[in-house]
Amino acid sequence: MRKHQSSALFLALTIPLLGISAAEPDVTMLKAARGALALMRSQPKDREAAAEAAAARFMAGGKLLVAGSIPLFAVEWTNRSGGLMAAAALKDPSALSVADILIYGCLIGSEEADASALTAAREKGALVIAFGTKEQAARLRSAVDFFLAADIPSATPLLIQTAACLDLAELWAFTGDFVAACTRAGQMPTMWQSIKVPGSTERNRLYRPLRFHEDLHIAPVKPEVLGTQYLDGLIRSLDGLVAETNPIRAAARLIRNASKAGHSVVHANLGHFEPARLLPAGFPIRVIALPARLPETELPKVAAPGDVLFAIWYHEMPRALLDASRSKGMRTIVVAGRNPFAPLDTKLADVYIDPKWVVGDAIVEVPGYDIKIIPPSAVLNGLVFYAVMADARP
């Protein structure tokens, strides 16, 4: 049986066992993503081989560069909580060399442009590692050294958007395995700590100029351990989301009813990955994206009474934005990670959705390292956003 058929069969069998109708778009989408993550977890060999090759070139002095047709793919992997300090966005493709590693995210529908960009990078001698779907791999594998592919059923609601989130998941699982490969070569790459954690600014400033730590030695981590640990964390979070769909449904009802009445969704996003950018042209719900900086000052200019605020935040409630929305006569939805040290006042929003990640935004433990690494927030926030929009769509 082909792999995408087996994942579709898994989805068809498990949804009825939970007493959930397959016609419910949010659960169908979340369970499709969960099945894809489980397949990633069970098939680590390609990811580990790519991590080993990338680590060898990085240890020899090569640059870690990232690009792609997935919007903000490079932004998600750079200057990021739990991510590699050495990772940088590719600014000049012509400057790639045989020493470098190119990490590339492939958006469904962009295969022709991606093939051109990937082929050019490989001709420069760079080690090219691409992320996309199984179907994209069939078209693009010859243009890369490694293609790490998500296997997702073709009937998944908002397929292109869900696939992009899964590409991020595979990217971060690869990052964990890359770190482990470096430790087996005797080095620990420097990693970012979330700026929301006390003391992180000083810590990050200390290590920012370095590719590897000079002040500690980390014992070698076995292959596949860190990538698997990351995927396990995402799977647990998705299981939690599927078990608690009422907030997602409530958010979808707010948006669906507002849209039927001619109103808009006003979207604010505090994160590196912006899921609203991937909504298809002609999406039946009007979405107005606010700027990342001071969105509360822009909201009164673009919103109207009856509109819905849909805010994807960090691990606090966006009080100024909620106040501005309330003054405008809007209903509000907030997605924000839990903070055990400063519990959220979730009643400030009409609907609060727990995306199943917590303050610090890192879930992988490297034995002996001072912080957890590898962030889940972009993957989980993106999937929550698309689950709500899939369910709200007429």
SVG drawing of the C-alpha trace seen along z (x, -y; Angstrom):
<svg xmlns="http://www.w3.org/2000/svg" viewBox="-26 -55 62 57">
<polyline fill="none" stroke="black" stroke-width="0.4" points="0.0,0.0 1.4,-3.4 2.2,-5.6 -0.3,-8.4 -3.0,-5.7 -1.9,-4.2 -2.1,-7.6 -5.6,-8.2 -6.7,-4.8 -5.3,-5.6 -7.4,-8.8 -10.5,-7.0 -10.3,-4.4 -9.3,-6.5 -11.9,-9.3 -14.9,-7.0 -13.3,-5.3 -13.3,-8.7 -16.9,-9.2 -16.1,-12.2 -17.7,-12.7 -15.2,-12.9 -17.2,-15.7 -16.0,-18.1 -13.2,-20.0 -11.2,-21.0 -10.8,-17.5 -10.2,-16.0 -7.4,-18.5 -5.9,-18.1 -6.0,-14.3 -4.5,-14.4 -1.6,-16.5 -1.3,-14.1 -1.1,-11.1 1.6,-12.8 3.7,-13.6 3.4,-9.9 4.7,-8.9 7.6,-11.4 8.4,-9.9 8.4,-6.3 10.6,-7.1 13.6,-9.0 16.4,-7.6 16.3,-10.3 16.1,-13.1 19.0,-11.6 21.1,-11.2 20.4,-14.8 21.3,-16.0 24.6,-14.1 25.6,-15.5 24.7,-19.1 26.5,-18.8 29.7,-17.5 29.7,-20.5 28.8,-22.9 31.6,-21.5 34.0,-22.2 33.1,-25.9 30.1,-26.0 27.3,-28.5 23.7,-27.4 21.4,-29.3 17.7,-29.1 15.2,-30.1 12.0,-28.9 8.7,-29.5 6.8,-29.0 6.2,-32.5 8.4,-33.4 10.0,-29.9 13.4,-31.6 12.1,-33.9 10.8,-30.9 14.2,-29.3 16.4,-32.3 16.8,-34.3 14.3,-32.0 13.6,-30.7 15.2,-27.2 16.8,-27.6 20.4,-27.7 22.2,-31.0 24.3,-30.3 21.2,-30.0 20.8,-32.9 18.5,-33.8 19.9,-33.4 20.1,-36.9 22.3,-36.3 21.8,-33.0 24.8,-33.7 27.1,-33.8 26.4,-30.1 29.5,-28.0 30.5,-24.3 31.0,-24.9 27.4,-25.9 24.2,-24.2 20.9,-25.5 17.7,-24.6 14.6,-25.2 10.9,-25.1 8.7,-24.2 5.1,-25.5 2.6,-23.4 2.0,-25.0 5.5,-26.6 7.3,-23.5 8.5,-25.2 10.2,-28.1 11.5,-25.8 13.1,-23.5 14.9,-26.4 16.1,-27.8 17.1,-24.3 19.0,-23.3 20.9,-26.6 21.9,-26.1 23.1,-22.6 25.1,-23.7 26.9,-26.0 28.0,-23.0 25.9,-23.7 24.4,-20.9 20.7,-21.3 18.0,-20.0 14.4,-20.6 11.1,-20.2 7.7,-19.6 5.2,-16.9 5.6,-13.4 4.0,-14.6 6.5,-17.5 9.4,-15.2 8.5,-13.2 9.0,-16.3 11.9,-18.0 14.1,-15.2 16.5,-15.2 17.3,-18.9 18.4,-18.4 20.7,-16.2 17.9,-15.4 14.1,-15.9 12.3,-15.5 8.7,-15.0 5.5,-15.1 2.8,-12.5 -0.6,-14.0 -4.0,-12.8 -5.1,-14.7 -8.6,-15.3 -7.2,-17.3 -9.0,-20.6 -6.8,-23.6 -4.2,-21.1 -1.6,-23.6 -1.7,-25.5 -1.6,-22.3 1.3,-21.0 3.3,-24.2 2.9,-23.6 4.1,-20.1 7.1,-21.2 7.9,-23.4 7.6,-20.4 10.0,-18.4 12.4,-21.4 12.5,-21.6 12.8,-17.8 15.7,-17.9 17.2,-20.7 17.2,-18.5 18.9,-15.7 21.4,-18.2 22.3,-19.3 22.7,-15.7 25.0,-15.0 27.2,-18.0 27.4,-16.6 28.6,-13.3 31.4,-15.2 32.4,-16.9 30.6,-20.2 27.4,-21.9 26.0,-24.6 24.9,-27.8 21.1,-28.0 18.7,-30.9 16.7,-31.1 13.3,-32.7 13.4,-36.4 10.4,-35.9 12.5,-33.9 14.2,-36.0 18.0,-36.3 17.8,-35.2 19.0,-38.6 22.3,-38.3 22.7,-34.7 22.0,-35.2 24.3,-38.2 27.1,-36.0 26.8,-33.3 25.6,-35.2 29.1,-35.7 29.8,-31.9 29.0,-29.0 29.8,-26.5 29.9,-26.6 33.4,-27.1 32.3,-26.8 30.8,-23.4 31.0,-19.9 27.8,-18.0 27.9,-14.2 27.2,-12.7 23.5,-12.3 22.4,-9.2 20.9,-9.5 17.2,-10.3 16.7,-11.0 16.1,-14.7 14.0,-14.8 11.8,-12.0 11.5,-13.9 10.3,-16.9 7.7,-15.1 6.5,-13.2 5.8,-16.6 3.8,-17.8 1.8,-14.6 0.9,-15.0 -0.2,-18.6 -2.3,-17.6 -3.9,-14.9 -4.8,-17.5 -6.3,-19.8 -8.4,-17.0 -9.7,-16.2 -10.7,-19.8 -12.3,-21.0 -15.0,-23.2 -12.9,-26.4 -12.0,-25.8 -15.7,-25.3 -16.7,-28.3 -14.1,-30.5 -15.3,-29.1 -18.9,-29.9 -18.0,-33.5 -16.2,-33.9 -18.8,-32.1 -21.7,-34.1 -19.8,-37.4 -18.9,-36.6 -22.4,-35.7 -23.5,-39.1 -20.9,-40.8 -18.2,-41.4 -14.5,-40.7 -11.9,-38.9 -9.2,-41.3 -6.1,-39.2 -3.1,-40.0 -0.1,-37.7 2.8,-37.8 5.1,-35.2 7.7,-34.4 5.3,-32.4 2.2,-34.2 -0.5,-31.6 -2.9,-34.2 -0.4,-34.8 -1.1,-31.4 -4.8,-31.6 -5.8,-31.1 -6.9,-33.9 -10.7,-34.1 -11.0,-32.6 -14.7,-33.2 -14.0,-34.9 -12.4,-38.4 -9.3,-38.6 -7.6,-41.9 -4.1,-41.5 -2.8,-44.0 0.9,-45.0 3.1,-43.2 4.0,-46.4 1.4,-48.2 -1.6,-46.5 -3.9,-48.2 -3.3,-51.5 -4.1,-50.2 -7.2,-48.2 -9.6,-51.2 -8.7,-52.4 -9.6,-49.1 -12.2,-47.4 -15.9,-47.9 -18.5,-47.0 -19.4,-43.3 -16.0,-42.3 -14.1,-39.6 -10.5,-39.9 -8.5,-36.7 -5.2,-37.1 -2.4,-34.6 -0.2,-35.7 2.6,-34.5 2.0,-33.6 0.1,-36.6 -3.2,-38.2 -3.0,-41.1 -4.8,-43.5 -4.3,-46.7 -5.6,-44.9 -8.5,-43.5 -9.4,-46.9 -9.3,-48.4 -11.5,-45.7 -14.0,-46.0 -14.2,-49.7 -15.0,-49.0 -17.8,-46.6 -16.0,-43.5 -16.0,-39.9 -12.5,-38.4 -10.6,-35.2 -7.1,-34.7 -4.6,-31.9 -1.8,-32.1 0.5,-29.5 0.0,-28.8 2.3,-30.5 2.5,-28.6 4.4,-31.5 1.8,-34.2 -1.6,-32.5 -3.6,-34.0 -6.8,-35.9 -8.6,-34.0 -11.9,-35.7 -10.6,-38.8 -11.5,-37.2 -14.8,-35.9 -13.0,-32.7 -9.6,-31.5 -7.8,-28.6 -4.9,-26.8 -2.5,-25.8 -0.8,-23.3 2.6,-24.9 4.0,-26.8 6.3,-29.7 9.8,-29.2 8.6,-27.8 11.1,-24.9 10.3,-21.2 13.5,-19.2 16.0,-18.4 19.7,-18.0 21.3,-16.3 23.7,-18.7 22.6,-21.8 21.4,-24.8 18.1,-25.3 15.5,-23.3 15.6,-23.7 13.4,-23.5 10.1,-25.5 6.6,-24.1 4.6,-27.3 4.6,-28.0 3.5,-24.5 0.7,-24.4 -0.4,-28.0 -0.6,-27.6 -2.6,-24.4 -5.0,-26.0 -5.5,-28.9 -6.2,-26.7 -8.5,-24.4 -10.6,-27.4 -10.7,-28.8 -11.5,-25.4 -14.4,-25.0 -15.6,-28.6 -15.6,-28.4 -19.1,-28.3"/>
</svg>
